[in-house]
Amino acid sequence: MKGEWRKIVGRMPSGYFPLETLPLLEELCRNICMCRVMTTWLDKVDPTTAVGPVAKEYGRISTLYLKHAGAVAFLSHKMRLSQSSTVFGNPKKYVAMRGTDPTSAGKPWSDA
């Protein structure tokens, strides 16, 4: 989750995420990580040949994946992180969206 946080925060200008948006950003990172875990499992199973418990588990995990992927899309859009909310809406915003140093201080897991 730290890696996702760093990737997202690192490309945004300093101060882009006010304090009240940090829980949303945390959930975005969590959902991205959950999607990655599920796709790792889903990629190992061929749904056309899966039978019994494997087929049932494939269906369950696929459904969960779609929910988490939808949450990623929703949160990304609401936080104005999606391409459509940065580039296409206003080209001037794109210039302002150049990132900051991803190793900068102020991460929630930092002791400082």
N, C-alpha and C positions, 0 to 999 in steps of 0.2 A: 504494500500500500504506500510505503514511503516513496518508492520509485515513481509511482503514478503521480503522487502529490508533487514531487520535484519536477516532473516533466510538465505538468500543467502550470504550476506557479512560476517555474523558471522561464517560460516563454511570454509571460504577461508583464506589463509594466509594474513598477513598484507601486503598491497601494491599490492595485486593481481589485483585490478582494478585501472589502471591509469586514470587520469582526463578525457582523451578523450573517455573513455568507459562508463562514468557515464550516458550520455543520453541513451545509449543502455540498460544499467541496469535499468534505470527508465522505459523505454518502456517495458522491460521484466516484471517488477513488475506490471505495469499497465495492460498488457495483461493477466497475471495470475489472477489478481483480476477480470477483465472483464469475463474471463472464469468461475470463481467461481459464479459470479452473474448470468450468463446465465444458468449454470447447475442447480442452485437452482430453477429457473423457469421451465426449461425443465424437471426436475425430478418430478414436480408436475402434468405434463400433460401426459396422455396416448395417444400417437400418433395414435394408432389403433382405438380409439373411438372419437378423436377430430373431430369436424365438424365446418364449417363456419369460423368465424373470428378467433377462437382459433386455428384451423388447419392451417390457413394462417399465423398466428403469430408464431406458432410452426416451420413452414418451414423457416420463416424469421430469427428467433433467432437461429435455427440450422445452417443455412448458416453462420451467423455472428460468431457463436461459432467455427465452423471449421476454419474460417479465423484467429481468435484470437489464437486458439490452434496451428495452423500452425506457427504463428508468435512466439509463445512461444518456439516451437521446433527449429525454425530457429535461434532465438536469443540465446537460450541456447547453441546450437551447435557452433555458431560463436564466442561466448564468452568463449568457452571451458568449459562449465558447465555441459554438458551432460555426462552420464556415459561412452559412447564410446570415448569421447575426453579426459577423465581423466584416467580411469582404464585400458581399453583394449589397448589403443595406446602405453602406456609406464607405466609399473607397478611401476617404480621408482617415477613417478609423483604422484601416489596415496599417498605415504608417505608424499610428500610435500604439499598435499592438506588438511592436517588436519587444522581445523578451528582456528579462533581467537575468542576472546570474543565478542559476538553479541551486548553487551552494550557499546562497546568502542566508543570513541568520533569520530567526523568527519562525521556524517551523514548529508545529505544536508538540513534537516529540523531543525538541531540544531542551537541554537542561538550562540553558542560558536565557 
